[in-house]
Amino acid sequence: MSLIMTAHGTRRASGVAMVGDLATRVSELLDRTVHVAFVDVLGPTPSEVLSGLSASGDDGPAIVVPAFLSRGYHVRADLPEHIEASGHPDVTVTQALGPSPEVTRILGQNLLTSGWRPGDSVILAAAGTSDPCARNDLHSAAAALSALTGSRVNLGFASTGFPTVAQSVADARRRRARRVVIASYLLADGLFQERLRDSGADLVTPPLGTDPGMARLVANRFRSAAIPAVTGRYSRMP
């Protein structure tokens, strides 16, 4: 059985390395090789990884974990297209990593270790999306973090979407927030994480992929998908 973790992709070497480190930690947890693929910016793509496995004679079942924090276009459209193009006969795609209770716990831990205190104004900062399904997921993630911190968590976007992270920080300042803390809802370092650091907030948490809990979450996605005897050309976990 082949294991593939698929992420977005970034031109920043530090971000690529962070995704690779995450896959390595997952491999260690599972005692199995986890291949890495990217749906945008750089390769190898999921179709290239799957085609390469088939070309090497490995036509056994493959499990793909989308290392995304919402069910946006890349998860719902790009990834299935890559799988179809690969011609691989037996692929199972798991749920995206977020929103989920596990990710919410990691967000909370990152806030604590970064110096968050009750009373701080918290902004959940995502890359951004125009996809309605993904936006719903992001609002769900913000609501879950609000429940965990005991105060309202607002959304901000590093790329597509309104308000931008910088606008959210400025709005919090106008409300005379004591301190403004950004909870990074990004998997890896890159241009978007840099925008969070440049937004004027008092604190910015690290990308989620640096937390050991994220490796456990990805590993559990693989384990759950490997339990049922899933057959067929392409299937998606519920």
C-alpha positions in Angstrom: 0.0 0.0 0.0 1.4 3.4 -1.0 1.0 6.5 1.2 0.9 10.0 -0.3 0.6 13.3 1.6 -0.5 16.1 -0.7 0.1 19.7 0.1 -0.4 23.0 -1.7 3.2 23.9 -2.5 5.3 27.1 -2.0 8.3 28.7 -3.6 9.9 29.2 -0.2 12.6 26.5 0.4 11.8 26.7 4.1 8.1 25.8 3.4 9.0 22.9 1.2 11.4 21.6 3.8 8.7 22.0 6.5 6.3 19.8 4.5 9.1 17.3 3.9 9.8 17.2 7.7 6.2 16.6 8.4 6.1 13.7 6.0 9.3 12.3 7.6 7.7 12.4 11.0 4.6 10.7 9.7 6.8 8.0 8.1 8.4 7.4 11.5 5.1 7.1 13.2 3.8 4.6 10.7 7.1 2.9 9.9 6.3 3.3 6.3 7.5 5.6 3.5 5.2 8.6 3.0 5.5 10.2 -0.4 5.0 14.0 -0.8 3.1 15.6 -3.7 2.0 19.2 -4.4 -1.1 20.4 -6.3 0.3 23.9 -7.1 3.5 25.9 -7.5 5.9 23.0 -7.7 6.1 19.2 -8.2 5.9 16.4 -8.1 2.1 16.5 -8.5 -0.2 13.8 -7.2 -0.6 12.4 -10.7 3.1 12.3 -11.2 3.7 10.4 -7.9 0.8 7.9 -8.6 2.0 7.4 -12.2 5.5 6.8 -11.0 4.3 4.2 -8.6 2.4 2.4 -11.4 5.4 2.6 -13.7 7.6 1.0 -11.1 5.1 -1.9 -10.9 3.4 -0.8 -7.7 -0.3 -0.9 -8.7 -1.5 -1.8 -5.2 -3.9 0.4 -3.2 -2.8 4.0 -2.6 -4.0 6.3 0.1 -3.8 10.1 -0.4 -4.1 12.5 2.6 -4.9 16.1 1.6 -2.7 18.2 3.9 -5.2 21.1 3.7 -7.0 22.9 6.5 -10.3 23.3 4.6 -12.3 21.6 1.8 -11.4 24.1 -0.9 -11.0 23.9 -4.7 -7.7 22.1 -4.5 -9.2 19.3 -2.4 -12.5 19.0 -4.2 -11.4 19.6 -7.8 -7.7 19.6 -8.4 -6.9 16.5 -6.4 -9.5 14.3 -8.1 -8.4 15.5 -11.5 -4.8 14.5 -10.7 -5.9 11.1 -9.5 -8.0 10.5 -12.6 -5.1 11.6 -14.9 -2.7 9.3 -13.1 -4.6 6.2 -14.3 -3.8 4.5 -11.0 -6.4 1.7 -10.4 -7.0 2.0 -6.7 -6.8 5.3 -4.8 -8.5 6.3 -1.5 -8.6 10.0 -0.6 -9.1 10.8 3.1 -10.7 13.9 4.6 -8.7 17.1 4.7 -7.0 17.8 8.0 -9.3 20.6 9.0 -11.4 21.8 10.4 -11.1 19.2 13.2 -10.9 19.0 17.0 -7.2 18.0 16.6 -6.3 21.1 14.6 -8.2 23.3 17.1 -6.2 21.8 20.0 -3.0 22.5 18.1 -4.1 26.1 17.5 -4.8 26.5 21.2 -1.4 25.0 22.2 0.4 27.3 19.7 -1.4 30.3 21.3 -0.3 29.3 24.8 3.3 28.7 23.9 3.5 31.9 21.9 2.4 34.0 24.9 -1.3 34.4 24.4 -3.2 35.6 27.5 -7.0 35.8 28.2 -8.3 39.1 27.0 -6.0 39.3 23.9 -7.8 39.8 20.6 -7.2 36.7 18.5 -7.3 36.6 14.7 -7.4 33.2 12.9 -5.3 33.9 9.8 -5.8 31.7 6.8 -4.4 31.8 3.2 -7.8 32.8 1.9 -10.2 31.4 -0.6 -13.2 32.3 -2.9 -14.6 28.8 -2.5 -17.9 28.9 -0.4 -17.2 25.4 1.1 -13.8 26.4 2.2 -15.0 29.7 3.7 -17.6 27.7 5.7 -14.9 25.5 7.0 -12.8 28.5 8.0 -15.7 30.1 9.9 -16.2 26.7 11.6 -12.5 26.7 12.6 -12.8 30.3 14.0 -15.9 29.3 16.0 -14.2 26.3 17.5 -11.2 28.4 18.5 -13.5 31.0 20.0 -15.1 28.3 22.2 -11.6 27.1 23.3 -10.3 30.6 24.1 -13.5 31.9 25.6 -13.6 35.0 23.4 -14.5 35.9 19.9 -12.0 34.9 17.2 -12.1 36.9 14.0 -10.9 35.8 10.6 -8.3 37.4 8.4 -6.9 36.4 5.1 -3.3 36.5 3.8 -4.3 36.3 0.2 -7.8 36.0 -1.3 -10.7 37.2 0.8 -11.8 40.1 3.1 -10.7 41.3 5.5 -7.0 40.9 5.0 -5.0 40.0 8.0 -3.6 43.6 8.2 -7.1 45.0 8.1 -8.2 42.6 10.9 -5.3 43.8 13.0 -6.2 47.4 12.3 -9.8 46.8 13.2 -8.7 45.2 16.5 -6.5 48.3 17.3 -9.5 50.6 16.6 -11.5 48.5 19.2 -8.6 49.3 21.6 -7.6 45.7 22.0 -5.0 45.3 24.6 -2.9 43.0 22.4 -3.5 41.4 19.0 -2.5 37.8 18.5 -2.6 36.0 15.2 -3.2 32.3 15.2 -1.7 31.0 12.0 -4.0 28.7 10.1 -1.3 27.7 7.7 0.5 24.4 7.3 4.0 25.6 6.4 6.2 28.6 6.3 6.2 30.7 3.1 5.0 34.0 1.7 1.7 33.9 3.6 3.3 33.3 6.9 5.6 36.2 6.3 2.5 38.4 5.6 1.2 37.4 9.1 4.5 38.5 10.7 4.4 41.8 8.8 0.7 42.5 9.7 1.5 44.6 12.9 0.2 42.0 15.4 1.9 41.7 18.8 2.2 37.9 18.5 2.1 35.4 15.6 2.0 31.7 16.2 4.1 29.3 14.0 2.6 27.3 11.1 0.7 24.3 12.2 3.0 21.8 10.5 5.7 22.4 13.1 3.6 20.8 15.9 4.1 17.1 16.6 0.3 16.8 16.8 -0.1 17.5 13.1 2.1 14.5 12.3 -0.1 12.3 14.5 -3.2 13.6 12.8 -1.8 12.8 9.3 -0.7 9.4 10.5 -4.2 8.7 11.9 -5.8 9.7 8.6 -3.6 7.1 6.9 -4.4 4.4 9.5 -8.2 5.0 9.3 -8.2 4.7 5.5 -6.1 1.5 5.6 -8.6 -0.3 7.9 -11.5 -0.9 5.5 -10.9 -3.0 2.4 -11.6 -0.2 -0.1 -11.6 -1.2 -3.7 -12.4 0.5 -7.0 -10.7 3.0 -9.2 -11.2 6.0 -7.0 -12.9 6.5 -3.7 -13.2 9.3 -1.1 -13.5 8.7 2.6 -16.8 10.0 4.1 
